[in-house]
């Protein structure tokens, strides 16, 4: 967090604290969730972002999502695989060289909060963005992402998905 400006650090900290409150009051899908397995699923998910999505292997990346998943951001609420695919297709058209660094992870049952630094190169300008963001993932019993809520600076990263 040292490389994030003080102006951006406070909102990120506020989001993290709010998320922790939600986690502690949430009802989980099972009392005996194996958090080590959840950790492994999430590691595979983020690794796929860095390897598969960066290489344009969208199907490989999407294999980590449940068919009925939701991906919620301040600008796009994608429901189901068709809409999630369309969202990532628009990202791949606008950006290349995706890389995500996970700065911190909190696991509570099947809910994972990851503080991330995402980098991507704008295809039109050639400028590489560095985007601090926080993702709250809900993982199902099959190890797939059921819901991803991503909080980010929309002024830096706001490609519009194609119309479905």
N, C-alpha and C positions, 0 to 999 in steps of 0.2 A: 504494500500500500504506500510505501515511501515514494514511489514514482508517480503517484496520483496527486494532482493539485489539491490544496486544502479545500477549495470551493467544491470539488467533486467528492472529496473524501467524506464529508459530513453526510450528504444524501445517501451514499453507499452504506455508511455505518448505520444510518437510520433504517434503511431497508433491511439490513442484516438483523438488527435488533427486532424489528417488526416480524420478520420471518421466524426468528427463534420463538417469539411468543406464540405464533400460529402453530409451530411444530409441537410445542408442549401442550397445546390444548386440542390438537387434532386426534381424531379417532382413526386408527390404522386398520388395514385390511386383515391383519392377524396379530395376535399378541406375541407370537413366537417367530417373528420375522428374523431371518438370518442376515444380520447386518453385514457380515463379511461377504455373503453372496451379493447383496445389494451394492456394496462397494465395488466388487468385481464387475458387475453389470455396468455400473456408471463409468468405471475406468475404461472398459471396452467401448462404451458410447463415446466418450471424449477422444479416445485414441482413433476411433473411426472418423470422427470429425477432422482430425489432423491428417490422417492418411487417405481415407476414401474420398471425403468431400473435396479435399485439396486437389486430388487427382481427377475429380469429375466423376467418380464412381458413385453416383447418387443412389443406385439400388443397394449397394453394400451399406451405405450409411443409413438408408431408410429401413434396412432390415432390423435395426435396433428399436424401431417404433412399432407400437401396437397399431393394427389396422384402424381402430376407432379413436386413435390418440387425438389430443388437442395440443396446439402450440399457440400460446397466448403471449403477445407482446403489446406494448402501448399502441402500435399501429396496425397489427395484423392478428386476427383470431382465426387460425386455420383449424378446421375440424375434419378429421378423417384423412386417410392417406392421400387422396386426390388433392386436397387443398394444401396439405403439408408439402407434397411433391412440387406443386406449382410455386409455393413460396421459395423453396430451395432452388428451383430452376431459375427464378428471377434473381436470386442472389448470385448464382453461378454465371448468369449473363452479365451482371454488373461488376462482379469482383472475382479475383483469382488469389492464389497463394494464401488460402485460409490457414490460420494457425491459432489455436486456442491454448492458453496457459491457465491451468487451474491454480489459483493462488491459495484457496482454502476450501475445505469441504466439511459439512456438518451432516451427519446421518442420524436420522431418528426413525427407526422402523423402515418403512418403504419410501420415506420422503428424504430427499437429498437436496441440500442447498450448496451450490458451488459458486464461489466468487471467481470470476474469470477475467482474463485480458484477451480479447480477440483481436487478431490482426488480419487484415485483408487488403489486397491491392486493387484500387479502382481501375477497371479496364480502360476507361476513357482518359483519365488524367495521369495514370501511372503512379499516383500518390498512394502510399500505404497508410491505412488508418490504424490507430490503436484505440480500441473501444473497451472501457471498463464496463462490465455487466455482471448481473447476478441471475442465476437460473435456479428455479425450484423444480425439481423433477419428482414425479410420482412413478414408481416402478411397480409393475404388476408381478404376479407370481411366476410368470414365464420369463421374467427378466427384460421385459420391453417397457419403453417409456409410454406411459398412459397419458401423462399431461406434463407439459413443460411451460412454465411461466418464466418469461425472460424480461428482465428490467434493464433497459439500456438507454444511452443517450441518443435519442432519435434524430437530433440535429446532425449527427455525424453519419448515421447509417440508416437510411430510410428508402431502400428500393421498393417500388410498388410492385406487388405481384400481378401477373397477367390476369385478365378477366377469365373466369371459368365458364 
